[in-house]
Each structure stands twice: as structure tokens, then as C-alpha cells.
Amino acid sequence: MKLLYLKRTCQNRCPRCGKGKVLKDIFSRRDFCNVCEFEFNRENGFFLGGIPVSYTLICTFWIVPWLIAYFFGWATVLMTIICSILGSVAFTYLGYAYCQCLWLGLYFCFANNEMPVLDSTAENE
Ligand SMILES: [Zn+2]
């Protein structure tokens, strides 16, 4: 497991070279690294992995805190439901591209043997 790849993608950097950016802006992702030409997409549907990442982050950092606030009596049930739904929709819209970027890093954390070597001469051997 190489946490370096996850660390790089958390900073919106290419997992391979650590220099190029994965995201063009908050809503869109590049297909190739602009520094090392690494293709980010591994196969069709690869970036659907961003969905469970987004779901996990929303549940952990938005839904559960609202439920805790409700159970301790700090928020009403209506406020909890409305804020949970609105926040979930907003975070999904704003954070999905970044979650795809995190998915790329998570993938190479566990499948680091699939990471192509950076040295172009070694690739041809
Ligand atoms: Zn790169």
C-alpha cells in the first residue's frame, strides 16, 4: 500500500509524477496528466468509484453530525432532514470531481503494481 498516491491526489496532483493537476476546475477532471502524460482513466466506468467516496464523505462529515445534533436535542427533526438533504445535494454537486480524484489515489494505493513507471526508457524494456 502506497499512501503517497493518495497524498498526491488529496492535493489535486497526478498520482504518478506529483506535479500535474488532476482537476481542471471544481467541476471537471483532465483525462491526461499535463506533465507526464499519464492517462487517469484506467477503464470504462473507472471513475464511478468516485460515487462511494462521495457517499462516504457526505455520510461521515454531514449526515452523521446532523443526526448527532438531533439526538442531543440541538436540532429539530425538520431542520435535520432539510439540512441533510440540501447539504448532500450541494456536496455531491460541488465535490464529485474531487471525489473522483480521491478515488484515483485510493485505487493506486491498493493497486500500486499497476502504476506505470515514470522513466520512459524503462517502459520500453
Ligand atoms: Zn503526472
Residues whose N, C-alpha, C, O or C-beta is under 5 A from the ligand:
A	BS01	ZN	C14 R16 C17 G18 G20 C33 V35 C36 F38
